[in-house]
Amino acid sequence: MIVVEDLHRHFGGFRAVDGASLQIRSGTITGLIGPNGAGKTTLFNVIAGRLPPTSGRVLMDGEDITGLPPHVLFHKGLLRTFQIAHEFGSMTVRENLMMVPPHQAGETIWNTWFRRGAVAREEARIREKADEVLEFLTISHLADQKAANISGGQKKLLELGRTMMTDAKIVFLDEVGAGVNRTLLNTIGDAIVRLNKERGYTFCVIEHDMDFIGRLCDPVICMAEGKVLAEGTVDQVKNDERVIEAYLGTGLKNKAKAEGFHV
């Protein structure tokens, strides 16, 4: 679904993404791991249109989408969430979901004056869908609470719910587990797996929790210093000496020697 070809994103002399190439296959939950500063979030930002690339290109279903802005990618079915949730705090959880579908009839003054019935019927359909999403995510009890008042993990579920209010094809999740307790993280993981298996969503997930990655993701891609370092199953990547060196600053042999093993 997504092909990234020799992508670069430089900030002055700093090469945050430095020739990254990768593929995200349709129907997968792909994990993206790597040490802090590896370029993972910058890569997401370039793919999702928040940052233009310095060079390289991004394809979606064979179409060149390089540099397209987020609102255009939204209509193509490419969405992303953020490490820090971006909810509308003064709106209820249900209202946060209801404002997602594009081109709503009530967005024009003409319709609110002269097509009130159509606006009301559409709003009822969107409200029904929002309630279905809340039930799917097991947070129906939060529907009428202000989004600013719910927990960090619940805000992550709300962000996931917003992707369900439109025709998403691929969703990029940036550290969905950051600041989330284990119980809620399991709930989020269950929702991602169900969306993948039951509704055909493709996901790419940045996460540092390797148990979470191991439970959800295949394949797993590791980045370091702006480049793709390794790809494979979670066990293959975790046991790759280059990956261990990127995380720990030492290779397997040196690590073993330091721990007193004979190599």
Backbone as CSV, one residue per row, in Angstrom:
resi,resn,N_x,N_y,N_z,CA_x,CA_y,CA_z,C_x,C_y,C_z
1,MET,0.817,-1.208,0.000,0.000,0.000,0.000,0.856,1.266,0.000
2,ILE,1.898,1.278,0.838,2.805,2.428,0.918,4.203,1.988,0.506
3,VAL,4.808,2.736,-0.386,6.202,2.524,-0.778,6.957,3.827,-0.550
4,VAL,8.005,3.763,0.236,8.870,4.915,0.505,10.194,4.661,-0.200
5,GLU,10.592,5.584,-1.054,11.787,5.400,-1.879,12.824,6.472,-1.581
6,ASP,13.943,6.056,-0.987,15.114,6.917,-0.771,14.717,8.276,-0.204
7,LEU,13.971,8.246,0.887,13.408,9.470,1.460,14.438,10.169,2.347
8,HIS,14.530,11.473,2.161,15.414,12.321,2.972,14.591,13.474,3.537
9,ARG,14.877,13.814,4.793,14.354,15.042,5.377,15.453,15.626,6.257
10,HIS,15.980,16.779,5.823,17.079,17.436,6.517,16.583,18.698,7.207
11,PHE,17.143,18.964,8.359,16.920,20.223,9.076,18.272,20.916,9.180
12,GLY,18.563,21.782,8.208,19.908,22.340,8.141,20.894,21.214,7.851
13,GLY,21.879,21.068,8.721,22.861,20.011,8.535,22.468,18.685,9.160
14,PHE,21.333,18.656,9.858,20.912,17.432,10.531,20.015,16.612,9.610
15,ARG,20.375,15.362,9.380,19.626,14.477,8.492,18.730,13.573,9.341
16,ALA,17.515,14.051,9.613,16.599,13.285,10.459,16.167,11.997,9.772
17,VAL,15.862,12.087,8.483,15.617,10.904,7.654,16.654,10.948,6.539
18,ASP,17.400,9.860,6.408,18.603,9.905,5.578,18.645,8.733,4.605
19,GLY,17.747,8.778,3.632,17.740,7.732,2.612,16.940,6.505,3.012
20,ALA,15.828,6.704,3.705,14.995,5.573,4.145,14.159,5.042,2.988
21,SER,14.146,3.724,2.860,13.284,3.046,1.887,12.592,1.889,2.585
22,LEU,11.278,1.783,2.398,10.522,0.693,3.033,9.190,0.525,2.325
23,GLN,8.526,-0.584,2.643,7.196,-0.857,2.106,6.280,-1.270,3.249
24,ILE,5.031,-0.835,3.174,4.002,-1.254,4.114,2.939,-1.979,3.308
25,ARG,2.834,-3.265,3.534,1.914,-4.075,2.729,0.474,-3.906,3.213
26,SER,-0.439,-3.941,2.284,-1.863,-3.836,2.594,-2.280,-4.979,3.512
27,GLY,-3.067,-4.650,4.524,-3.597,-5.662,5.417,-2.709,-6.046,6.573
28,THR,-1.556,-5.396,6.710,-0.631,-5.722,7.789,-0.746,-4.728,8.939
29,ILE,-0.200,-5.122,10.083,0.098,-4.192,11.165,1.614,-4.166,11.254
30,THR,2.211,-3.147,10.681,3.663,-3.044,10.598,4.188,-2.238,11.779
31,GLY,5.169,-2.782,12.481,5.784,-2.083,13.595,7.003,-1.312,13.141
32,LEU,7.175,-0.104,13.666,8.356,0.707,13.366,9.037,1.019,14.691
33,ILE,10.222,0.465,14.878,10.947,0.641,16.126,12.294,1.299,15.844
34,GLY,12.979,1.654,16.918,14.291,2.256,16.798,14.571,3.129,18.006
35,PRO,15.822,3.397,18.292,16.156,4.241,19.443,15.648,5.664,19.246
36,ASN,15.575,6.421,20.336,15.186,7.831,20.240,16.108,8.552,19.267
37,GLY,15.525,9.389,18.411,16.318,10.117,17.423,16.573,9.351,16.151
38,ALA,15.924,8.181,15.994,16.154,7.365,14.799,15.508,7.948,13.556
39,GLY,14.536,8.857,13.735,13.863,9.458,12.589,12.471,8.922,12.342
40,LYS,11.929,8.154,13.285,10.639,7.489,13.069,9.494,8.495,12.924
41,THR,9.372,9.419,13.872,8.274,10.378,13.815,8.432,11.327,12.634
42,THR,9.663,11.714,12.329,9.884,12.562,11.153,9.455,11.834,9.887
43,LEU,9.747,10.542,9.807,9.298,9.749,8.662,7.778,9.764,8.573
44,PHE,7.104,9.561,9.706,5.644,9.642,9.728,5.170,11.004,9.231
45,ASN,5.803,12.061,9.724,5.384,13.413,9.358,5.534,13.672,7.865
46,VAL,6.560,13.117,7.263,6.745,13.297,5.818,5.706,12.485,5.051
47,ILE,5.514,11.227,5.435,4.525,10.391,4.750,3.138,11.007,4.847
48,ALA,2.795,11.520,6.042,1.451,12.040,6.293,1.273,13.489,5.866
49,GLY,2.281,14.089,5.244,2.131,15.410,4.653,2.337,16.585,5.584
50,ARG,2.784,16.330,6.814,3.035,17.441,7.731,4.360,18.124,7.445
51,LEU,5.288,17.406,6.832,6.582,17.965,6.450,6.869,17.588,4.996
52,PRO,7.384,18.501,4.195,7.805,18.120,2.849,9.158,17.410,2.921
53,PRO,9.405,16.447,2.053,10.711,15.789,2.059,11.769,16.677,1.421
54,THR,12.999,16.470,1.807,14.107,17.116,1.108,14.301,16.479,-0.261
55,SER,14.170,15.167,-0.305,14.192,14.431,-1.577,13.583,13.057,-1.333
56,GLY,13.400,12.312,-2.417,12.751,11.009,-2.341,11.268,11.123,-2.607
57,ARG,10.573,10.003,-2.552,9.150,10.053,-2.828,8.391,8.988,-2.040
58,VAL,7.075,9.205,-1.940,6.163,8.302,-1.240,5.039,7.932,-2.199
59,LEU,4.760,6.645,-2.326,3.679,6.155,-3.170,2.619,5.501,-2.305
60,MET,1.349,5.690,-2.674,0.236,5.008,-2.020,-0.611,4.350,-3.093
61,ASP,-0.694,3.044,-3.031,-1.414,2.289,-4.069,-0.932,2.671,-5.464
62,GLY,0.368,2.888,-5.592,0.966,3.213,-6.880,0.914,4.668,-7.274
63,GLU,0.209,5.497,-6.492,0.088,6.926,-6.792,1.144,7.711,-6.013
64,ASP,1.812,8.622,-6.687,2.794,9.470,-6.026,2.072,10.506,-5.158
65,ILE,2.248,10.389,-3.837,1.587,11.310,-2.909,2.609,12.205,-2.198
66,THR,3.805,12.248,-2.710,4.876,12.993,-2.066,4.488,14.459,-1.879
67,GLY,4.550,14.935,-0.642,4.324,16.348,-0.361,2.880,16.787,-0.352
68,LEU,1.935,15.862,-0.564,0.525,16.259,-0.497,0.170,16.633,0.945
69,PRO,-0.660,17.661,1.139,-0.993,18.101,2.499,-1.906,17.100,3.204
70,PRO,-1.952,17.154,4.542,-2.732,16.173,5.303,-4.200,16.095,4.919
71,HIS,-4.834,17.257,4.601,-6.271,17.198,4.300,-6.541,16.458,2.992
72,VAL,-5.606,16.518,2.053,-5.761,15.763,0.803,-5.560,14.272,1.068
73,LEU,-4.554,13.939,1.878,-4.296,12.542,2.218,-5.447,11.956,3.036
74,PHE,-6.066,12.788,3.869,-7.236,12.350,4.641,-8.313,11.807,3.711
75,HIS,-8.583,12.508,2.619,-9.623,12.074,1.681,-9.192,10.853,0.875
76,LYS,-7.899,10.554,0.853,-7.407,9.340,0.197,-7.387,8.154,1.154
77,GLY,-7.696,8.407,2.440,-7.742,7.326,3.417,-6.477,7.127,4.212
78,LEU,-5.554,8.097,4.181,-4.327,8.016,4.969,-4.463,8.944,6.174
79,LEU,-4.425,8.353,7.379,-4.594,9.113,8.605,-3.456,8.805,9.555
80,ARG,-3.254,9.700,10.522,-2.251,9.436,11.554,-2.731,9.961,12.897
81,THR,-2.210,9.355,13.949,-2.424,9.861,15.297,-1.087,10.354,15.832
82,PHE,-1.126,10.958,17.012,0.062,11.605,17.546,0.427,11.038,18.914
83,GLN,1.709,11.184,19.246,2.180,10.722,20.548,1.428,11.419,21.674
84,ILE,1.179,12.715,21.511,0.336,13.468,22.431,-1.000,13.679,21.739
85,ALA,-2.060,13.155,22.343,-3.377,13.191,21.702,-3.826,14.624,21.455
86,HIS,-4.476,14.855,20.310,-4.935,16.180,19.893,-6.462,16.234,19.909
87,GLU,-7.034,16.109,21.088,-8.494,16.160,21.182,-8.988,17.607,21.258
88,PHE,-10.279,17.797,21.005,-10.923,19.093,21.231,-11.499,19.051,22.639
89,GLY,-10.772,19.635,23.578,-11.049,19.441,24.987,-12.383,19.953,25.459
90,SER,-12.897,21.020,24.843,-14.162,21.606,25.299,-15.382,20.879,24.724
91,MET,-15.162,19.938,23.812,-16.240,19.155,23.232,-16.330,17.814,23.938
92,THR,-17.499,17.194,23.886,-17.635,15.874,24.480,-16.914,14.837,23.616
93,VAL,-16.744,13.660,24.200,-16.109,12.568,23.462,-16.924,12.245,22.214
94,ARG,-18.249,12.184,22.340,-19.090,11.908,21.170,-18.946,13.012,20.118
95,GLU,-18.930,14.257,20.552,-18.810,15.376,19.606,-17.466,15.346,18.887
96,ASN,-16.403,14.916,19.561,-15.105,14.779,18.906,-15.177,13.811,17.740
97,LEU,-15.974,12.759,17.893,-16.143,11.804,16.805,-17.045,12.355,15.709
98,MET,-18.106,13.041,16.103,-19.095,13.495,15.131,-18.564,14.574,14.196
99,MET,-17.531,15.295,14.618,-17.044,16.362,13.751,-16.073,15.859,12.671
100,VAL,-15.746,14.555,12.690,-14.755,14.032,11.746,-15.262,13.889,10.312
101,PRO,-16.428,13.285,10.058,-16.840,13.049,8.667,-16.854,14.347,7.850
102,PRO,-16.252,14.337,6.663,-16.161,15.561,5.863,-17.455,15.888,5.132
103,HIS,-17.540,17.136,4.665,-18.625,17.596,3.795,-20.006,17.394,4.423
104,GLN,-20.121,17.699,5.706,-21.420,17.568,6.360,-22.346,18.708,5.920
105,ALA,-23.612,18.384,5.747,-24.582,19.367,5.244,-24.667,20.589,6.148
106,GLY,-24.527,20.382,7.448,-24.654,21.490,8.388,-23.494,22.457,8.396
107,GLU,-22.487,22.208,7.563,-21.332,23.101,7.516,-21.593,24.354,6.687
108,THR,-22.695,24.399,5.971,-23.009,25.577,5.161,-24.195,26.318,5.749
109,ILE,-24.127,27.648,5.712,-25.207,28.475,6.257,-26.515,28.221,5.513
110,TRP,-26.438,28.052,4.194,-27.637,27.817,3.389,-28.405,26.606,3.910
111,ASN,-27.686,25.498,4.131,-28.357,24.283,4.580,-28.951,24.427,5.978
112,THR,-28.254,25.142,6.847,-28.779,25.293,8.212,-30.051,26.138,8.234
113,TRP,-30.235,26.969,7.212,-31.450,27.792,7.138,-32.565,27.108,6.351
114,PHE,-32.211,26.485,5.219,-33.227,26.033,4.276,-33.306,24.513,4.105
115,ARG,-32.389,23.760,4.705,-32.443,22.291,4.607,-32.263,21.680,5.996
116,ARG,-32.999,22.211,6.926,-32.827,21.781,8.322,-33.139,20.302,8.509
117,GLY,-34.127,19.819,7.796,-34.476,18.406,7.909,-33.339,17.508,7.467
118,ALA,-32.715,17.857,6.326,-31.597,17.064,5.819,-30.421,17.104,6.788
119,VAL,-30.173,18.298,7.346,-29.074,18.439,8.311,-29.346,17.571,9.535
120,ALA,-30.564,17.596,10.028,-30.919,16.827,11.221,-30.810,15.324,10.972
121,ARG,-31.244,14.878,9.792,-31.167,13.447,9.483,-29.718,12.981,9.380
122,GLU,-28.889,13.793,8.726,-27.481,13.433,8.609,-26.813,13.410,9.984
123,GLU,-27.117,14.405,10.798,-26.529,14.457,12.131,-26.932,13.238,12.949
124,ALA,-28.158,12.779,12.801,-28.612,11.589,13.517,-27.834,10.356,13.067
125,ARG,-27.577,10.253,11.749,-26.794,9.110,11.246,-25.369,9.149,11.784
126,ILE,-24.770,10.342,11.811,-23.395,10.467,12.290,-23.328,10.170,13.790
127,ARG,-24.337,10.620,14.530,-24.379,10.340,15.964,-24.488,8.838,16.206
128,GLU,-25.308,8.164,15.403,-25.445,6.717,15.549,-24.120,6.012,15.278
129,LYS,-23.415,6.465,14.239,-22.117,5.870,13.940,-21.121,6.135,15.067
130,ALA,-21.132,7.356,15.612,-20.236,7.679,16.719,-20.501,6.764,17.911
131,ASP,-21.770,6.506,18.205,-22.105,5.625,19.319,-21.658,4.190,19.046
132,GLU,-21.717,3.757,17.790,-21.214,2.424,17.435,-19.703,2.345,17.650
133,VAL,-18.996,3.417,17.290,-17.543,3.453,17.492,-17.214,3.405,18.975
134,LEU,-17.935,4.175,19.770,-17.692,4.187,21.216,-17.923,2.807,21.817
135,GLU,-18.946,2.120,21.343,-19.210,0.771,21.833,-18.109,-0.189,21.405
136,PHE,-17.663,-0.074,20.163,-16.576,-0.915,19.656,-15.329,-0.763,20.522
137,LEU,-15.042,0.471,20.943,-13.839,0.765,21.728,-14.062,0.615,23.229
138,THR,-15.255,0.208,23.622,-15.634,-0.002,25.029,-15.519,1.265,25.863
139,ILE,-15.838,2.417,25.278,-15.804,3.673,26.034,-17.128,4.421,25.900
140,SER,-18.224,3.671,25.752,-19.540,4.311,25.651,-19.860,5.139,26.891
141,HIS,-19.327,4.713,28.036,-19.611,5.430,29.277,-18.993,6.823,29.316
142,LEU,-18.102,7.119,28.359,-17.448,8.431,28.308,-18.099,9.377,27.309
143,ALA,-19.158,8.941,26.647,-19.711,9.669,25.501,-19.986,11.138,25.802
144,ASP,-20.529,11.440,26.966,-20.949,12.809,27.260,-19.955,13.575,28.129
145,GLN,-18.796,12.984,28.385,-17.770,13.680,29.150,-16.961,14.597,28.232
146,LYS,-16.483,15.710,28.781,-15.589,16.583,28.031,-14.284,15.835,27.751
147,ALA,-13.810,15.946,26.532,-12.608,15.203,26.154,-11.404,15.614,26.974
148,ALA,-11.384,16.852,27.465,-10.258,17.312,28.273,-10.180,16.582,29.601
149,ASN,-11.279,15.971,30.034,-11.343,15.385,31.375,-11.067,13.895,31.409
150,ILE,-10.887,13.265,30.263,-10.635,11.826,30.257,-9.133,11.566,30.354
151,SER,-8.757,10.332,30.655,-7.347,10.005,30.878,-6.560,9.982,29.568
152,GLY,-5.236,9.934,29.700,-4.385,9.899,28.509,-4.646,8.678,27.650
153,GLY,-4.831,7.518,28.284,-5.121,6.309,27.522,-6.463,6.376,26.837
154,GLN,-7.439,6.960,27.493,-8.756,7.120,26.878,-8.696,8.088,25.705
155,LYS,-7.832,9.096,25.793,-7.649,10.016,24.665,-7.032,9.288,23.471
156,LYS,-6.144,8.327,23.748,-5.573,7.538,22.652,-6.668,6.691,21.985
157,LEU,-7.574,6.138,22.791,-8.705,5.405,22.214,-9.591,6.334,21.399
158,LEU,-9.782,7.554,21.890,-10.590,8.528,21.154,-9.950,8.850,19.805
159,GLU,-8.631,9.012,19.780,-7.948,9.269,18.506,-8.152,8.094,17.545
160,LEU,-8.056,6.883,18.074,-8.296,5.717,17.236,-9.734,5.721,16.732
161,GLY,-10.662,6.118,17.606,-12.061,6.197,17.205,-12.299,7.188,16.082
162,ARG,-11.562,8.289,16.101,-11.757,9.275,15.030,-11.366,8.706,13.674
163,THR,-10.386,7.810,13.646,-10.033,7.188,12.369,-11.144,6.276,11.873
164,MET,-12.008,5.825,12.786,-13.110,4.929,12.410,-14.306,5.690,11.875
165,MET,-14.304,7.013,11.994,-15.439,7.817,11.540,-15.337,8.179,10.066
166,THR,-14.302,7.725,9.403,-14.134,8.007,7.985,-13.642,6.740,7.307
167,ASP,-13.458,6.774,6.009,-13.039,5.586,5.265,-11.520,5.479,5.254
168,ALA,-10.953,5.098,6.391,-9.495,4.986,6.488,-9.007,3.725,5.780
169,LYS,-7.906,3.865,5.041,-7.245,2.702,4.446,-6.013,2.320,5.253
170,ILE,-5.255,3.335,5.653,-4.043,3.088,6.423,-3.938,4.141,7.515
171,VAL,-3.579,3.688,8.708,-3.481,4.576,9.870,-2.074,4.456,10.447
172,PHE,-1.427,5.599,10.636,-0.107,5.658,11.254,-0.281,6.060,12.715
173,LEU,0.135,5.189,13.618,-0.034,5.391,15.055,1.324,5.696,15.670
174,ASP,1.462,6.894,16.244,2.741,7.325,16.808,2.728,7.144,18.320
175,GLU,3.438,6.114,18.786,3.581,5.809,20.212,2.225,5.780,20.918
176,VAL,1.396,4.889,20.437,0.045,4.768,20.976,0.065,4.371,22.453
177,GLY,1.158,3.746,22.905,1.231,3.311,24.290,1.873,4.299,25.243
178,ALA,2.317,5.446,24.753,3.024,6.405,25.604,2.101,6.935,26.701
179,GLY,2.497,6.742,27.956,1.723,7.247,29.077,0.433,6.510,29.341
180,VAL,0.288,5.307,28.793,-0.956,4.541,28.920,-0.718,3.355,29.851
181,ASN,-1.633,3.129,30.791,-1.468,1.988,31.689,-1.712,0.680,30.938
182,ARG,-1.246,-0.418,31.531,-1.247,-1.707,30.839,-2.658,-2.168,30.454
183,THR,-3.627,-1.924,31.316,-4.992,-2.358,31.017,-5.539,-1.647,29.782
184,LEU,-5.369,-0.325,29.748,-5.852,0.424,28.590,-5.042,0.098,27.341
185,LEU,-3.746,-0.158,27.513,-2.924,-0.518,26.361,-3.417,-1.820,25.750
186,ASN,-3.812,-2.770,26.591,-4.380,-4.024,26.072,-5.676,-3.759,25.320
187,THR,-6.496,-2.827,25.834,-7.748,-2.469,25.155,-7.454,-1.850,23.789
188,ILE,-6.461,-0.953,23.742,-6.072,-0.341,22.479,-5.567,-1.403,21.505
189,GLY,-4.724,-2.305,22.011,-4.213,-3.376,21.161,-5.321,-4.249,20.605
190,ASP,-6.299,-4.591,21.454,-7.427,-5.399,20.988,-8.190,-4.679,19.870
191,ALA,-8.385,-3.363,20.038,-9.115,-2.595,19.030,-8.356,-2.560,17.710
192,ILE,-7.038,-2.397,17.768,-6.232,-2.365,16.549,-6.319,-3.697,15.818
193,VAL,-6.197,-4.792,16.558,-6.267,-6.114,15.937,-7.641,-6.343,15.307
194,ARG,-8.714,-5.958,16.010,-10.063,-6.132,15.459,-10.269,-5.286,14.204
195,LEU,-9.779,-4.048,14.226,-9.917,-3.191,13.049,-9.156,-3.771,11.864
196,ASN,-8.020,-4.367,12.146,-7.219,-4.984,11.089,-7.915,-6.225,10.520
197,LYS,-8.389,-7.098,11.395,-8.931,-8.373,10.947,-10.374,-8.251,10.452
198,GLU,-11.182,-7.428,11.135,-12.607,-7.367,10.813,-12.941,-6.300,9.775
199,ARG,-12.146,-5.215,9.753,-12.489,-4.110,8.863,-11.411,-3.799,7.833
200,GLY,-10.331,-4.576,7.844,-9.326,-4.461,6.793,-8.405,-3.266,6.890
201,TYR,-8.329,-2.637,8.073,-7.419,-1.506,8.231,-5.968,-1.982,8.133
202,THR,-5.146,-1.174,7.490,-3.697,-1.358,7.515,-3.120,-0.362,8.515
203,PHE,-2.192,-0.827,9.345,-1.594,0.036,10.356,-0.069,0.046,10.224
204,CYS,0.510,1.183,10.603,1.946,1.256,10.866,2.089,1.908,12.240
205,VAL,2.801,1.228,13.141,2.808,1.587,14.557,4.224,1.883,15.018
206,ILE,4.454,3.112,15.511,5.681,3.418,16.240,5.435,3.092,17.706
207,GLU,6.313,2.298,18.293,6.132,1.952,19.698,7.461,1.456,20.280
208,HIS,7.686,1.780,21.562,8.889,1.312,22.256,8.615,0.072,23.096
209,ASP,7.349,-0.229,23.356,6.987,-1.401,24.145,7.071,-2.637,23.251
210,MET,8.138,-3.423,23.431,8.370,-4.540,22.530,7.366,-5.674,22.739
211,ASP,6.811,-5.803,23.934,5.756,-6.800,24.132,4.533,-6.440,23.294
212,PHE,4.189,-5.153,23.276,3.065,-4.673,22.476,3.345,-4.892,20.990
213,ILE,4.550,-4.541,20.550,4.939,-4.745,19.153,4.876,-6.232,18.800
214,GLY,5.407,-7.079,19.690,5.430,-8.508,19.421,4.049,-9.113,19.330
215,ARG,3.113,-8.575,20.099,1.743,-9.085,20.086,1.012,-8.708,18.805
216,LEU,1.273,-7.498,18.285,0.471,-6.967,17.184,1.131,-7.082,15.816
217,CYS,2.434,-6.899,15.753,3.062,-6.490,14.488,3.821,-7.601,13.766
218,ASP,3.625,-7.660,12.485,4.410,-8.489,11.572,4.186,-7.933,10.165
219,PRO,5.219,-7.352,9.569,6.617,-7.340,9.997,6.927,-6.200,10.967
220,VAL,8.204,-6.191,11.407,8.741,-5.109,12.215,9.930,-4.513,11.477
221,ILE,9.956,-3.180,11.414,11.050,-2.457,10.754,11.781,-1.658,11.815
222,CYS,13.100,-1.735,11.811,13.915,-0.961,12.751,14.656,0.135,11.998
223,MET,14.555,1.366,12.520,15.308,2.495,11.983,16.397,2.912,12.951
224,ALA,17.463,3.465,12.408,18.534,4.057,13.205,19.222,5.101,12.347
225,GLU,19.463,6.267,12.930,20.160,7.361,12.246,19.523,7.696,10.900
226,GLY,18.193,7.649,10.860,17.474,8.071,9.665,17.375,7.050,8.569
227,LYS,17.890,5.840,8.806,17.885,4.803,7.782,17.159,3.570,8.304
228,VAL,16.703,2.738,7.379,16.138,1.442,7.739,17.294,0.482,7.988
229,LEU,17.295,-0.098,9.196,18.405,-0.948,9.611,18.110,-2.421,9.409
230,ALA,16.887,-2.831,9.725,16.536,-4.256,9.643,15.030,-4.387,9.493
231,GLU,14.612,-5.526,8.959,13.187,-5.826,8.806,12.987,-7.318,8.916
232,GLY,11.882,-7.726,9.550,11.571,-9.140,9.686,10.515,-9.332,10.750
233,THR,10.428,-10.555,11.280,9.548,-10.793,12.412,10.143,-10.098,13.634
234,VAL,9.334,-9.979,14.692,9.831,-9.300,15.883,11.041,-10.021,16.460
235,ASP,11.049,-11.354,16.447,12.192,-12.095,16.980,13.427,-11.911,16.114
236,GLN,13.255,-11.917,14.805,14.390,-11.698,13.916,15.015,-10.331,14.143
237,VAL,14.166,-9.311,14.280,14.684,-7.955,14.456,15.323,-7.791,15.827
238,LYS,14.695,-8.325,16.872,15.240,-8.197,18.227,16.593,-8.871,18.368
239,ASN,16.819,-9.932,17.603,18.069,-10.680,17.701,19.101,-10.280,16.657
240,ASP,18.797,-9.260,15.867,19.731,-8.771,14.862,20.827,-7.958,15.555
241,GLU,22.070,-8.316,15.335,23.178,-7.657,16.019,23.220,-6.165,15.718
242,ARG,22.833,-5.775,14.506,22.842,-4.346,14.167,21.810,-3.585,14.994
243,VAL,20.672,-4.230,15.250,19.626,-3.598,16.046,20.085,-3.451,17.487
244,ILE,20.672,-4.506,18.038,21.175,-4.447,19.418,22.234,-3.367,19.545
245,GLU,23.080,-3.265,18.546,24.125,-2.236,18.585,23.518,-0.842,18.539
246,ALA,22.466,-0.669,17.728,21.821,0.645,17.632,21.191,1.049,18.960
247,TYR,20.612,0.071,19.673,19.949,0.366,20.945,20.950,0.483,22.093
248,LEU,21.942,-0.409,22.105,22.820,-0.520,23.274,24.209,0.060,23.055
249,GLY,24.550,0.348,21.809,25.871,0.888,21.531,26.949,-0.168,21.555
250,THR,26.564,-1.434,21.482,27.551,-2.509,21.475,26.985,-3.686,20.702
251,GLY,27.854,-4.474,20.086,27.419,-5.659,19.363,27.205,-6.826,20.300
252,LEU,26.672,-7.912,19.762,26.388,-9.082,20.583,27.642,-9.641,21.237
253,LYS,28.740,-9.689,20.500,29.953,-10.282,21.064,30.479,-9.440,22.218
254,ASN,30.539,-8.124,22.014,31.023,-7.262,23.087,30.087,-7.309,24.291
255,LYS,28.787,-7.383,24.024,27.812,-7.464,25.111,28.015,-8.761,25.892
256,ALA,28.225,-9.857,25.173,28.424,-11.123,25.844,29.712,-11.117,26.677
257,LYS,30.770,-10.557,26.130,32.018,-10.476,26.878,31.852,-9.663,28.154
258,ALA,31.125,-8.558,28.022,30.919,-7.685,29.186,30.162,-8.405,30.285
259,GLU,29.349,-9.390,29.907,28.560,-10.139,30.885,29.261,-11.412,31.330
260,GLY,30.520,-11.579,30.877,31.309,-12.695,31.358,31.206,-13.977,30.545
261,PHE,30.592,-13.913,29.370,30.485,-15.101,28.540,31.736,-15.238,27.668
262,HIS,32.074,-16.470,27.320,33.201,-16.731,26.401,32.667,-16.737,24.973
263,VAL,33.234,-15.918,24.137,32.771,-15.800,22.759,33.894,-16.217,21.817
